[in-house]
Amino acid sequence: MVHRFRVVVTLLSLILVAAPALAADPGSLTVWKDTCAIFEQGNETAYTEDANAPFAPIAANMTPPADFTNNTWSHAFSSLHSLMKERYAFSQWKNIDWDELYTTREPAVKAAEKAQDKAAYYRAIRGYLYAIPDGHVNVLPNEGDFGAKYADIGGGYGISLVQLDSGDVVVAYVANGSAAEQAGIRSGDEVTGWNGVEIHDAINATSFIWAYKKPSTEEGIRVQKTRLLIRAPIGTPALVKITYGSIPHPRVLNLTAYDDRYDTLTQGTFYLGKAVNDIGTDDQLHGIRPQVSNDIVTVKTLRNGYTYIAVYEERYEVYQPFKAAMLSAIANKSPGIVLDLRFNGGGDDNLAACMAGWFVDRPVFYEYGTKYDPGTKQFPVLTEAWSQPQAVRYEGPVAVMVSPDTISSGEGVPNVFVRSGTGAIVSFYGSNGAFGMNNFQAALPLGMYILFPDGASLDEHGTIQVDSNAVLKGGVSPTVRVPLNEATLARAIAGEDVQLTYVMDWLDSKQPVSTTVPTTPAKKTLLGVLVAVLAVSGIILLRKK
């Protein structure tokens, strides 16, 4: 069984549940033909035991997370680097040059240690991890970031930017009362330069180490870099080359970054269907999700009777409300289902494979899962999982919504849909592209907990799937891509869930076409006469009887 568990860090404790794996010896391979079966048992204790069973073939070699907390800052960094070089599952897939990475990042670590600058050390560790294009490679700061984030990006310029499908970079949002608004900048104005640099080059040169959901693909990285270009330390000036209003030629405006409480970053989350303060919140573990929903699963009925189901993570408690929503949709003959995974943070692959089974009409291979074996220094395959059609399943049209925030096992259902031809993926952007078996791997000084995948997800041919590769291609792309142009952007910034609108239109297009032949008024009149004649005839016949 493959299990991609979430890691939760609190101020007092670190709670870790092991990740899944697969096996080199076919005799020890754990095969899950129907991943829903274990959830149907309704016994979470038994489920946890079964989740750990696939580790048996390598259990004797497995080691606990490394503890580098008592090391010097430089030694802890060096030890982490050696650990990742040995155990990271995608070194070849992503063509990671570990030696170059260490050489490039070590000076910042040593400088921070020499100055005993906690913020600089945290920034250096985060920069090292963010140089690896994998949303699963990250740090959870149990003691905070020591003011590093606010110092780096606490200031905004009163505008947010978006790159359209055309390649144009335009203003998406202008803050009320800002200098940008007073200068006449409006949504839709095109920005062509930033601080004397062509706008696309400026975006490419922007650091994205403060992105909340670390991007893994070229598309996701571009989204986050565009969001973060317009952030800087408070008081930093910027020269913005822009064409706006009735001005036929670009003008260069001088704006200064001010403390806007991350307002322009919040407005940059339009692809989630609502504005969310993701990067700016102080508590990224607990302060972001409640802005989206407090539900385990959100279920509602949309126009025309369509069923909307939003799933935010894959964990044991999600199965029953998801099942209830599916049974209700089936019983009520819902003409379409919307499965919203735009803010799905992942979790349990068994549940993702099971969820897909409510929609497919044949068994669909979900994955082989690997796990690093410290004894052999190999990545044996330990589990095999399938999405099995459920006895009662939904057979109508279904649209899945994803975003760059759809990560890990959250990418499992859309991946099955693409592979099986089920429904459609309808969104602005593709998913994150981080599908490995993630785990808490090491603890560093200053309360830093390091995550990285020590196992991969393989398709039926044994090839890594979904995780982005060396050229940053990966994730699950929309099969129906919602256009991102001036009109759809303006609607999204104004508060409309444009992607959901396109989903509804797609569902409308999949409804059965009525076979009723429309009648003209003349035909209606003739029909009325005919009915009257037949009625009279009927009365006569009855009388004859």
C-alpha positions in Angstrom: 0.0 0.0 0.0 1.3 3.5 -0.9 0.8 6.1 1.8 2.0 9.7 1.4 1.5 11.0 4.8 1.3 14.6 6.1 3.8 15.8 8.7 2.6 18.1 11.5 4.9 20.1 13.7 3.8 21.7 16.9 5.7 23.8 19.4 6.0 20.9 21.8 6.3 17.8 19.6 6.8 16.4 16.1 4.3 13.9 15.0 5.5 11.6 12.2 3.7 8.8 10.4 5.8 6.8 8.0 5.6 7.0 4.2 4.8 4.2 1.8 7.1 2.0 -0.2 7.2 -0.8 -2.8 9.4 -4.0 -3.2 12.1 -5.4 -5.3 11.2 -9.0 -4.4 7.8 -9.8 -6.0 7.0 -12.1 -3.1 7.2 -9.2 -0.7 5.2 -6.7 -2.8 2.1 -5.4 -1.1 -0.7 -5.2 -3.7 -3.8 -3.2 -3.2 -6.3 -4.0 -5.9 -9.2 -2.2 -4.2 -7.9 0.7 -2.1 -11.4 1.5 -0.8 -11.7 -1.9 1.0 -9.6 -0.9 3.9 -11.6 2.3 4.5 -14.8 0.3 4.4 -13.7 -1.7 7.4 -14.1 1.4 9.5 -11.2 0.5 11.8 -8.5 3.2 11.8 -6.2 1.2 14.1 -6.3 -1.8 11.7 -5.7 0.7 8.9 -2.6 2.1 10.5 -1.2 -1.4 11.0 -1.8 -2.3 7.4 -0.3 1.0 6.3 3.0 0.1 8.0 3.0 -3.5 6.8 4.8 -2.9 3.5 7.9 -1.7 5.3 8.5 -5.2 6.6 11.1 -6.2 3.9 13.3 -3.3 4.8 12.3 -2.6 8.4 15.6 -3.9 9.9 17.5 -1.3 7.9 15.3 1.7 8.4 16.6 4.5 10.6 14.8 7.3 12.5 15.0 10.9 11.3 18.4 12.4 11.7 19.0 14.8 14.7 21.5 17.5 13.9 20.1 20.0 16.4 23.2 19.9 18.6 25.6 20.4 15.7 27.2 23.7 14.7 25.2 25.5 12.0 27.7 24.6 9.3 28.1 21.0 10.4 24.3 20.6 10.5 24.1 21.9 7.0 26.9 19.6 5.8 25.3 16.6 7.4 21.9 17.5 5.9 23.5 17.8 2.5 25.1 14.3 2.8 21.8 12.8 3.9 19.9 14.3 1.0 22.6 13.3 -1.5 22.3 9.7 -0.3 18.5 9.4 0.1 16.7 11.9 -2.1 14.6 9.9 -4.5 14.9 12.1 -7.6 18.6 13.0 -7.9 18.9 11.5 -11.4 15.4 12.3 -12.5 16.0 16.0 -11.8 19.7 15.9 -12.7 20.7 17.4 -9.3 24.4 18.4 -9.1 24.8 18.0 -5.4 28.5 19.1 -5.3 27.7 22.3 -7.2 24.7 23.0 -5.0 26.7 22.6 -1.8 29.5 24.8 -3.1 27.1 27.5 -4.1 25.1 27.6 -0.9 27.7 26.9 1.8 29.1 30.5 1.9 25.8 31.9 3.0 25.6 29.3 5.8 29.1 30.0 7.0 28.5 33.8 6.9 25.3 33.4 9.0 27.1 31.2 11.5 29.9 33.7 11.8 27.5 36.5 12.5 25.2 34.3 14.6 22.4 35.7 12.4 19.4 33.4 12.9 17.4 35.0 10.1 20.3 34.7 7.7 20.8 31.0 8.6 17.1 30.2 8.1 17.2 32.1 4.8 20.3 30.2 3.7 18.8 26.8 4.5 15.6 27.7 2.8 17.5 28.9 -0.3 19.4 25.6 -0.4 16.2 23.6 -0.3 14.4 25.9 -2.8 17.2 25.3 -5.3 15.8 21.8 -5.7 12.7 22.0 -7.9 10.5 19.8 -5.7 7.5 21.0 -3.7 8.2 18.2 -1.2 11.7 19.4 -0.3 11.0 22.0 2.3 11.6 23.2 5.9 9.0 23.6 8.7 10.3 26.4 11.1 9.1 25.4 14.5 10.6 28.5 16.0 9.6 30.9 13.1 11.7 32.5 10.5 13.3 35.1 12.8 11.9 38.0 10.8 13.6 36.9 7.6 10.4 36.8 5.4 9.2 40.2 6.6 12.6 41.8 6.1 12.7 40.4 2.5 9.2 40.8 1.2 7.3 42.9 3.8 6.8 45.7 1.4 4.5 46.0 -1.6 4.1 48.5 -4.4 0.3 48.6 -4.5 0.0 46.3 -7.5 0.0 42.6 -8.3 1.0 41.2 -11.6 -0.1 38.3 -13.8 1.4 36.8 -16.9 -1.4 36.1 -19.4 -1.6 33.3 -22.0 -0.3 35.8 -24.6 2.9 36.3 -22.6 1.9 39.9 -21.7 2.5 40.8 -18.0 -0.3 43.0 -16.8 -1.5 44.6 -13.6 -4.1 42.4 -12.0 -4.9 44.4 -8.9 -4.3 48.0 -7.7 -4.6 48.8 -4.0 -7.0 51.6 -3.0 -5.2 54.7 -2.0 -1.8 53.5 -3.1 0.7 55.6 -5.0 0.1 53.3 -7.9 -3.6 54.1 -8.0 -2.9 57.8 -7.6 -0.5 57.6 -10.6 -3.4 56.3 -12.7 -2.5 52.6 -12.9 -5.5 50.4 -13.5 -6.1 46.6 -13.8 -5.1 45.4 -17.2 -2.3 47.9 -17.8 0.7 46.2 -19.3 4.1 46.2 -17.5 7.1 45.9 -19.8 10.0 46.6 -17.5 11.1 46.6 -13.9 14.1 48.5 -12.6 15.5 48.9 -16.1 15.2 45.2 -16.9 12.8 43.7 -19.4 9.8 42.3 -17.5 10.2 38.6 -18.3 13.9 38.8 -17.4 13.0 40.5 -14.2 10.5 37.8 -13.3 13.0 35.0 -14.1 15.6 36.7 -11.8 13.2 36.9 -8.9 13.6 34.6 -5.9 10.6 32.4 -4.9 11.9 31.1 -1.6 9.0 32.6 0.3 6.3 30.8 -1.8 4.0 28.9 0.6 3.3 25.9 -1.7 6.8 25.6 -3.1 6.4 25.2 -6.9 7.9 22.2 -8.8 7.2 23.0 -12.5 8.3 25.7 -14.9 4.7 27.0 -14.9 4.3 27.0 -11.1 7.7 28.7 -10.6 6.7 31.4 -13.1 3.4 32.0 -11.2 5.2 32.4 -7.9 8.0 34.5 -9.3 5.5 36.9 -10.9 3.7 37.1 -7.5 6.9 37.9 -5.7 8.5 40.3 -8.1 6.3 43.1 -6.7 7.6 42.5 -3.1 10.7 44.0 -1.5 12.0 45.3 1.8 10.0 48.2 3.0 11.3 51.5 1.5 12.8 49.9 -1.6 12.3 52.0 -4.7 11.3 50.5 -8.0 11.1 51.9 -11.6 8.1 50.4 -13.3 7.8 50.7 -17.1 4.1 50.6 -17.9 1.6 51.4 -20.6 -1.8 52.5 -19.1 -4.9 54.4 -19.6 -4.9 56.7 -22.7 -1.1 57.0 -22.7 0.0 55.5 -26.0 3.6 54.9 -25.0 5.2 53.4 -21.9 6.0 55.6 -19.0 8.4 54.9 -16.2 7.0 55.4 -12.7 8.9 55.5 -9.4 7.2 53.5 -6.7 8.3 52.7 -3.2 7.6 49.5 -1.2 5.4 50.1 1.8 3.9 47.8 4.5 0.6 46.6 3.0 0.2 43.6 5.2 0.9 41.4 2.2 -2.2 42.7 0.4 -0.9 42.4 -3.1 0.2 38.8 -2.4 -3.2 37.9 -1.1 -4.7 39.2 -4.4 -2.4 37.0 -6.3 -4.3 33.8 -5.3 -7.1 34.3 -7.8 -6.5 30.8 -9.1 -7.8 29.3 -5.9 -11.2 30.9 -6.5 -10.8 33.4 -3.7 -8.2 35.7 -2.1 -6.1 33.9 0.5 -3.3 35.3 2.6 -0.9 32.4 2.1 2.6 33.7 1.9 2.0 36.5 4.4 0.5 34.6 7.3 2.7 34.0 10.3 1.4 30.5 10.9 1.6 28.6 7.7 0.7 25.3 9.4 -2.6 26.5 10.9 -3.3 30.0 9.5 -4.0 29.3 5.8 -6.4 26.4 5.5 -9.2 28.1 7.6 -9.3 30.9 5.1 -10.4 28.4 2.5 -12.7 26.2 4.6 -13.1 24.6 8.0 -14.8 21.6 6.5 -13.1 18.2 6.0 -15.0 17.9 2.8 -17.2 20.7 1.4 -20.3 19.6 -0.4 -23.0 21.8 -2.1 -25.5 21.7 -4.9 -24.9 24.1 -7.8 -27.3 25.3 -10.5 -28.9 22.6 -12.7 -28.4 20.1 -9.8 -24.6 19.7 -10.2 -22.8 18.4 -7.2 -19.8 20.3 -5.9 -17.3 18.4 -3.7 -14.1 20.0 -2.4 -11.4 17.8 -0.8 -8.6 19.6 0.9 -6.4 16.6 1.9 -6.4 12.8 1.8 -6.7 11.4 5.3 -8.7 8.6 6.9 -11.5 10.9 8.2 -12.2 12.1 4.7 -13.5 8.9 3.3 -16.9 8.8 4.9 -18.0 12.3 4.1 -16.7 11.8 0.5 -18.5 8.6 0.2 -21.7 10.2 1.5 -21.4 13.0 -1.0 -20.9 10.5 -3.8 -23.9 8.3 -2.8 -26.1 11.4 -2.5 -25.0 12.5 -6.0 -25.7 9.1 -7.4 -29.1 8.7 -5.7 -30.2 12.1 -6.8 -29.1 11.5 -10.3 -26.8 14.5 -10.3 -26.2 15.5 -13.9 -22.6 16.4 -13.2 -20.0 16.5 -10.4 -17.3 19.2 -9.7 -14.3 17.8 -7.8 -12.4 20.8 -6.5 -8.8 19.9 -5.5 -7.3 23.4 -6.0 -6.3 23.6 -2.3 -5.5 20.0 -1.7 -2.3 19.5 0.3 -2.1 15.7 -0.2 -1.9 12.9 2.4 -2.8 9.3 1.8 -2.4 7.8 -1.6 -4.7 4.9 -0.8 -7.6 7.4 -0.3 -6.7 9.2 -3.6 -6.7 5.9 -5.5 -10.0 4.9 -3.8 -11.6 8.3 -4.6 -10.8 7.8 -8.3 -12.5 4.4 -8.2 -15.9 6.1 -7.8 -15.5 7.4 -11.3 -13.6 4.9 -13.5 -15.3 2.1 -15.4 -12.3 -0.3 -15.3 -9.4 -1.0 -13.0 -6.8 1.7 -13.5 -3.2 1.3 -12.3 -2.4 4.0 -9.7 1.2 3.5 -8.9 4.2 1.5 -7.7 5.8 3.1 -4.7 9.5 2.9 -3.8 11.3 3.6 -0.5 14.9 4.1 0.2 16.6 1.1 1.9 19.6 2.3 4.0 21.0 -1.2 4.1 21.2 -1.7 0.3 21.3 2.0 -0.6 18.6 1.2 -3.2 15.0 2.2 -3.8 13.1 -1.1 -3.8 9.5 -1.3 -4.9 7.3 -2.2 -1.9 3.7 -1.5 -3.0 1.3 -1.6 -5.9 -2.0 0.2 -5.9 -5.0 0.4 -8.2 -8.1 2.4 -8.6 -10.9 -0.2 -8.7 -14.4 0.7 -10.0 -16.7 0.7 -7.0 -19.9 -1.4 -7.0 -21.9 1.8 -7.0 -20.1 4.5 -9.0 -20.9 7.7 -10.7 -21.3 7.5 -14.5 -22.1 11.1 -15.4 -19.7 13.8 -16.4 -17.2 15.0 -13.8 -14.8 17.9 -13.9 -11.7 18.2 -11.7 -10.2 21.5 -10.7 -6.5 21.8 -9.8 -3.9 24.5 -9.2 -0.3 25.0 -8.3 -1.4 24.4 -4.7 -2.6 20.9 -5.6 0.3 18.8 -4.4 1.3 15.2 -3.5 -1.6 12.7 -3.3 -3.9 15.6 -4.3 -2.5 15.0 -7.8 -3.4 11.3 -7.7 -7.1 11.6 -8.7 -6.5 14.0 -11.7 -3.6 11.8 -12.8 -6.0 8.7 -12.9 -8.5 10.8 -14.8 -5.9 11.8 -17.5 -4.7 8.2 -17.8 -8.2 6.7 -18.0 -9.8 9.4 -20.1 -12.4 10.0 -17.3 -14.0 13.4 -17.2 -11.9 16.5 -17.6 -9.3 18.6 -15.7 -10.6 22.2 -16.1 -8.3 24.9 -14.7 -6.0 27.9 -15.3 -2.9 26.0 -14.3 -1.7 22.5 -13.8 -0.9 20.8 -10.5 2.2 21.2 -8.4 4.3 18.3 -9.7 5.5 16.9 -6.4 4.3 13.3 -6.1 7.1 11.5 -4.2 6.8 9.7 -0.9 7.5 12.6 1.4 8.8 12.3 5.0 10.3 14.2 7.9 14.0 13.4 7.5 16.1 15.6 9.8 16.0 18.2 12.5 18.4 21.2 12.3 19.4 23.8 14.9 16.9 26.7 15.6 13.9 24.3 15.3 14.1 23.6 11.6 12.5 20.3 10.5 13.5 19.2 7.0 11.2 17.3 4.6 12.2 15.5 1.5 11.0 12.4 -0.4 12.9 9.2 -0.1 10.6 7.3 -2.4 9.0 7.8 -5.8 5.8 7.0 -7.5 6.2 4.9 -10.7 3.8 4.2 -13.5 3.0 0.6 -14.7 6.2 0.8 -16.8 8.4 1.6 -13.9 8.9 5.3 -14.9 8.6 8.1 -12.4 5.2 9.8 -12.8 3.9 13.3 -12.0 7.1 14.6 -10.3 8.7 17.3 -12.4 11.9 16.4 -14.3 15.2 18.1 -15.1 13.5 20.5 -17.5 10.7 21.3 -14.9 7.9 19.4 -16.8 5.5 17.6 -14.5 2.3 17.7 -12.6 -1.1 17.2 -14.1 -2.0 19.7 -16.8 -5.6 20.8 -17.6 -7.3 18.9 -20.4 -9.6 21.9 -20.7 -7.5 24.9 -20.0 -9.4 28.0 -18.9 -8.1 31.0 -20.9 -6.1 33.5 -18.9 -6.7 36.8 -20.7 -7.6 40.4 -19.9 -11.3 39.5 -19.6 -11.0 36.4 -17.4 -8.4 38.0 -15.2 -10.6 41.0 -14.6 -13.5 38.7 -13.7 -11.4 36.7 -11.3 -9.9 39.8 -9.6 -13.5 41.1 -9.2 -14.4 38.0 -7.2 -15.8 35.6 -9.8 -14.7 32.0 -9.6 -14.0 32.0 -13.3 -12.7 28.5 -13.4 -15.9 27.2 -11.8 -17.9 29.1 -14.4 -15.9 27.3 -17.2 -16.5 24.0 -15.3 -20.2 24.6 -15.3 -20.2 25.4 -19.0 -18.3 22.2 -19.7 -20.8 20.2 -17.7 -23.6 21.9 -19.6 -22.0 20.8 -22.8 -22.0 17.2 -21.7 -25.8 17.0 -21.0 -28.0 14.9 -23.2 -29.4 16.8 -26.1 -33.2 16.9 -26.1 -34.9 14.9 -28.8 -38.1 16.9 -28.6 -38.9 18.4 -32.0 -39.9 22.1 -31.6 -43.2 23.0 -33.1 -44.2 26.3 -34.8 -47.4 28.1 -33.7 -49.1 26.8 -36.9 -48.3 23.2 -36.0 -49.4 23.8 -32.5 -52.8 25.0 -33.8 -53.1 22.0 -36.1 -52.2 19.7 -33.2 -54.8 21.3 -31.0 -57.4 20.7 -33.7 -56.4 17.1 -34.1 -56.6 16.5 -30.4 -60.1 18.0 -30.3 -61.2 15.9 -33.2 -59.8 12.7 -31.6 -61.5 13.6 -28.3 -64.8 14.0 -30.0 -64.2 10.7 -31.8 -63.4 9.1 -28.6 -66.7 10.2 -27.0 -68.6 8.9 -30.1 -66.9 5.6 -29.8 -67.7 5.3 -26.2 -71.3 6.1 -26.9 -71.5 3.4 -29.6 -70.3 0.9 -27.0 
